[in-house]
Amino acid sequence: MTRWKAAVVLLTAFLAIGGTQPAQAAPAADLESLRDQMVVAAGPGSAAWVDAKTGQVVVQVADPSKLRLSSARIRVEQAAPAVPYALLYGGYGMRSATGKYCTTGFIAHNATATASYVVTAGHCTANTVYWDRKGDYLGRTYSSVFDGDGDYGVITIKGVTFHARDGVATDMGVIALEGVGTASVGQSVCKKGNNSGYTCGTVLAVDVSVNYGGLVVSGMIQTDVCSVPGDSGSPLMSELIGGELRAWALGVLSGGGGECGPDRRGYYNPLGEILDQYGLILGAA
């Protein structure tokens, strides 16, 4: 066994008593092997990489004082603990601090690509500020519209747990979005709701005015796509393009009737006017 391989075997001893090794050039493969063993030995939240310039393995941990290690081959640095980011797509469930359950519609970003947002239904974001997904902080309401001009809301993604991604997540996989389209009567469309899943149907009418208990909301897309409570904000898309996981983004679910019965109706706020209102661009920053 070579001196270098012996050093690898004694890694656990290094961690316990702080061993040393004389400095000497080491093959890249040996350094990579040492890197992989060190990141395990250093524990959750650590990171390790090979510094080709110095011929050292750099180990990054939150508290270097707890890693009692001394070796010319290893350099210990302080860094914030690594945590896995959850990917955030359209079509996911979310909950407000006031107990509303809705669906993430589309992910969008600002013109400078410095922030990402969730575009959803305005009656979801109205009168509530903070949002989470499965108990992890997602972000806070940026703006809400729920009046005669429409039903849409925008949430700024602020939670450190989430990494916003393009597309809409379904059981088939993530649907890539070609861009923002305009719905037309007779068009085949599909939506992804948190509660009812991926369901499809047809556009029955456009520029529809809907009376929600005395509040008339105009400019809606009417479909016969199945939807249920908790689906509010769901992304409406064209049918898959060429049978592939690609589609055009059309709107976000406002409300409906008949749920998934034979007389079902769903009403969607067109996406284009929402993005134009806030100067947003489809897709994550």
PyMOL commands that set and color helices and strands:
alter all, ss='L'
color gray80, all
select helices_A, chain A and resi 3-9+11-17+28-42+64-66+122-125+241-243+271-278
alter helices_A, ss='H'
color red, helices_A
select strands_A, chain A and resi 47-51+56-61+74-78+86-90+93-96+101-103+106-109+116-120+130-133+136-147+150-157+162-170+173-180+188-193+197-212+215-223+235-238+246-257+265-270+281-282
alter strands_A, ss='S'
color yellow, strands_A
deselect
rebuild
show_as cartoon
